[in-house]
């Protein structure tokens, strides 16, 4: 998922007193992708897409109370059809669901903070390596001492690469946890939402997805989005 922050350096070969430490660290200045990527389509894919997979076929009995009342909704059914089918636009939820925006911002901030830490340590290591190279070239340190310093630089570089890998894994785990929270948020809301309307199928529509053509009269994105955001802001109070 995440792009590499540190490019793997060429292996260093020690030939007498030549220490190619200037290759130990490569600072990345290219326009690469961020430290991580976050795609809400992969989140809602669990519950709202994958072709014509049914999210829930809900049959509720009784008049139990719900945490919130969905907004009024009128859906035009296709003539002669016994099943009621509606859809939610995933692209719109991705853009306008405030809970998604909050989680995305948290993930971005974490990624930037970890990336900044790694790049700062990488720059310091490169500076140290360049100074070592200068001293070796000027023959101002004995060969035995140069070998010790060289090994220390290699150890620092290895530790930095391990930290980068650890941070990449940390971001991946944080993104996975956010995905789970989003799945729960949307699926729980839709179960309550459907207690009033009793749709047989709630499908997911997205640009480039499996549903190629949709009838706008079956689009319930707006009331779903309004209900999701209302519950989100109510929880923040």
Rosetta blueprint (number, residue, H / E / L):
1 X L
2 X L
3 X L
4 X L
5 X L
6 X L
7 X L
8 X L
9 X L
10 X L
11 X L
12 X L
13 X L
14 X L
15 X E
16 X L
17 X L
18 X E
19 X L
20 X L
21 X H
22 X H
23 X H
24 X L
25 X L
26 X L
27 X L
28 X L
29 X L
30 X L
31 X L
32 X L
33 X L
34 X L
35 X L
36 X L
37 X L
38 X L
39 X L
40 X H
41 X H
42 X H
43 X H
44 X H
45 X H
46 X H
47 X H
48 X H
49 X L
50 X L
51 X L
52 X L
53 X L
54 X L
55 X L
56 X L
57 X L
58 X L
59 X L
60 X L
61 X L
62 X L
63 X L
64 X L
65 X L
66 X L
67 X L
68 X L
69 X L
70 X L
71 X L
72 X L
73 X L
74 X L
75 X L
76 X L
77 X L
78 X L
79 X L
80 X L
81 X L
82 X L
83 X L
84 X L
85 X E
86 X E
87 X E
88 X E
89 X E
90 X H
91 X H
92 X H
93 X H
94 X H
95 X H
96 X H
97 X L
98 X H
99 X H
100 X H
101 X H
102 X H
103 X H
104 X H
105 X H
106 X H
107 X H
108 X H
109 X H
110 X H
111 X H
112 X H
113 X H
114 X H
115 X H
116 X H
117 X H
118 X H
119 X H
120 X H
121 X H
122 X H
123 X H
124 X H
125 X H
126 X H
127 X H
128 X H
129 X H
130 X H
131 X H
132 X H
133 X H
134 X H
135 X H
136 X H
137 X H
138 X L
139 X L
140 X L
141 X L
142 X L
143 X H
144 X H
145 X H
146 X H
147 X H
148 X H
149 X H
150 X H
151 X H
152 X H
153 X H
154 X H
155 X H
156 X H
157 X H
158 X H
159 X H
160 X H
161 X H
162 X H
163 X H
164 X H
165 X H
166 X H
167 X H
168 X H
169 X H
170 X H
171 X H
172 X H
173 X H
174 X H
175 X H
176 X H
177 X H
178 X H
179 X H
180 X H
181 X H
182 X H
183 X H
184 X H
185 X H
186 X H
187 X H
188 X H
189 X H
190 X H
191 X H
192 X H
193 X H
194 X H
195 X H
196 X H
197 X H
198 X L
199 X L
200 X L
201 X E
202 X E
203 X E
204 X E
205 X E
206 X L
207 X L
208 X L
209 X L
210 X L
211 X L
212 X L
213 X L
214 X L
215 X L
216 X H
217 X H
218 X H
219 X E
220 X L
221 X H
222 X H
223 X H
224 X H
225 X H
226 X H
227 X H
228 X H
229 X H
230 X H
231 X H
232 X H
233 X H
234 X H
235 X H
236 X H
237 X L
